Amino acid sequence: MDKQIKIAHVVSTYPPYRGGMGRVAFEYVERQRARGYSAHVFTIAGEKVEDDPRYVHRVPSIMHIGNAGVLPSLFKRLSGFDLVHLHYPFYGGAEPTIVRKALRQNQGLVMTYHMDNYAPGLKGAIFSAHRRLLFPWLMNRVDRILVSSLDYAKHSALAELNLEDRIEEHPFGVELDRFKPGEETHLRSDLNLDSDIPVLLFVGGLDAAHHFKGLTVLFEALEKLVAQSWHLVVVGEGPLRETYKANADAADLSQRVTFAGNVSDEDLPRYYRLADMHLFPSTGRGEAFGLVAAEAAASGTPSIASNLPGVRTVVRDGDTGLLVTPNDVEELSKGILTLLEQPEVRRRFGLSARIHAEQHYGWEPIMDRLEETYESVLGQQSTRAY
């Protein structure tokens, strides 16, 4: 692919905000720039971020609600780019991006469809209306739709449309030389954990946008295991931290749960290595892949995860971990007990998880495949009738 092409990534969140979508966009941008491409990112201007590189553009929105924002100026800002890579969902950012494609068909448009968006109450009604009224129009103007797994695509809102000719599977990657098996005796000591106590790990944002991560379900499951020896470490930060701490207190688990807060990117691999098992009890289709499960796998740590489309491609039941029914407290509790009581099974799952990560989640082949998709899009004009 011509190194002179200009690529624009459009995404609702971006580091330092912690979230899977922004993290994937960050990896794509940094790795494309390392390969010599002119890659830029456009995201919502929220809290002021110091020392952004010149290729990160935080765009003011005329209305900003949660991780959504209305950014009509994107239409003009994306001028001059050969290809736009939209990370969806992005309410208020996707619309001007795709309107531009409808009017400027010679600009390539690739979308990574990260997940369906579901929510209760009024917000859920808005999402539903958007799927009925705008979703088909938006999707039918994209040159390629990338999904982390075909399994998820077949169970998502994409399945309601005739898009098979433009959907491609592109799993997300893990830095295999950074997330790798090993011992973490110093971190265990820093956290004041006994050398023989099994460590359980949860990694996820503690905010409303990550409500589907299932931490309250996990507390309910652990409440049934108070007779066992274990300690839970929660990595993540957000406005709901105190609410979750109150949940742990109410379940009489406060002495057995450590809220580690935001852990630096440099230290995060240490927490996976510390853990005897990683817990991923997501509750619904807002979870489509699970970068944390892939990071755990690369670290040689087995996961217990919800049996959800997409997630079950990362965590293979009975091989790299265990799958349990979403929201099933009893089943989750039994799964944790199984791995607590069988350290040899934990070890076998961990070895298999590392092999699975090496075979599927290395960044270099993933970026090679993305380049091929870009080349295909740039080498053709859209022939779809509008």
Buried (B, 14 or more C-beta within 10 A) or exposed (E): BEEEBBBBBBBBBBBEBBBBBBBBBBBBBBBBBEEEBBBBBBBBBBEEBEEBEEBBBBBEBEEBEEBBBBBBBBBEBBEEBBBBBBBBBBBBBBBBBBBBBEEEBEBBBBBBBBBBBBBEEEBEEBBBEBBEEBBBEBBBBBBBBBBBBBBBBBBBBBEEBEBEEBBBBBBBBBBBEEBBBEEBEEBBEEBEBEEEEBBBBBBBBBBEBBBBBBBBBBBBBBBBBEEEEBBBBBBBBBEBBEEBBEBBEEBEBBEBBBBBEBBEEEEBBBBBBBBBBBBBBBBBBBBBBBBBBBBBBBBBBBBBBBBBBBBBBBBBBEBBBBBBEBBBBEBBBBBBBBBBEEEEBBEBBBBBBBEBBBEBBBBEEBBEBBBEBBBBBBEEEBEEEE
